Amino acid sequence: MNVDHGTSLDGIETTPTDETKSPPGSPASARDSTTIKRSISRCLVRWRSTVGTVLVVGAMIVAASLYFHLYRPDQQVGDVAAHRAVQAASDGTVAVLSYAPDNLDRDFGKAKSYLTGDFLAYYTKFTEQIAVVAQQKHVTETAQVVRAAVSELHPDSAVVLVFINQTATSKEKPEPQTTASSARVTLRKVKGSWLISQLDPLL
């Protein structure tokens, strides 16, 4: 008996075998799987590299932002800034209140280097008036800051309280006369340096 392909045999229909598909476990199927794995691996490497770069850049931006918004302002009002303000107020007060008749130009010039604004203009006029008297009566003033403390501190301004001992001698009173006083010193930061913009006696 002859059997033709495509006909039924005992009720079962037979069809031609699909020879184009690679059976599981064949070399072609293994190659396809390896290619897919490599592609996925390359994508993961690129993704991780991109994410790593983004994270590094983001961390740098955050660090810079924290420095300028938190750390830098803290530096401007921290212990170091307070110490510099106290030092500038003390040195400036001593310079303003100290002079000798033989060195008036030098003493007044030194004092002016600690001053700024309206107070500098006021002190300049004051020295022009006091210079004649200091030379005629041979007046010598020597000041010493015995204690100082910050009252207010901001990035560009500060207030310092200073306590002063001031000794005076003259032709009429050659014996040193010492008086104690205090002052409120207002400072302003100019080009990175603390300068006195106001000096108000308290006692």
Sequence and secondary structure as in RCSB ss.txt:
>XXXX:A:sequence
MNVDHGTSLDGIETTPTDETKSPPGSPASARDSTTIKRSISRCLVRWRSTVGTVLVVGAMIVAASLYFHLYRPDQ
QVGDVAAHRAVQAASDGTVAVLSYAPDNLDRDFGKAKSYLTGDFLAYYTKFTEQIAVVAQQKHVTETAQVVRAAV
SELHPDSAVVLVFINQTATSKEKPEPQTTASSARVTLRKVKGSWLISQLDPLL
>XXXX:A:secstr
    TTSEETTEE      SS  TTSHHHHHHHHHHHHHHHHHHHHHHHHHHHHHHHHHHHHHHHHIIIIIHHHH
HTSHHHHHHHHHHHHHHHHHHH B GGGHHHHHHHHHTTB HHHHHHHHHHHHHHHHHHHHTT EEEEEEEEEEE
EEE SSEEEEEEEEEEEEE SS  S EEEEEEEEEEEEEETTEEEEEEEEE  
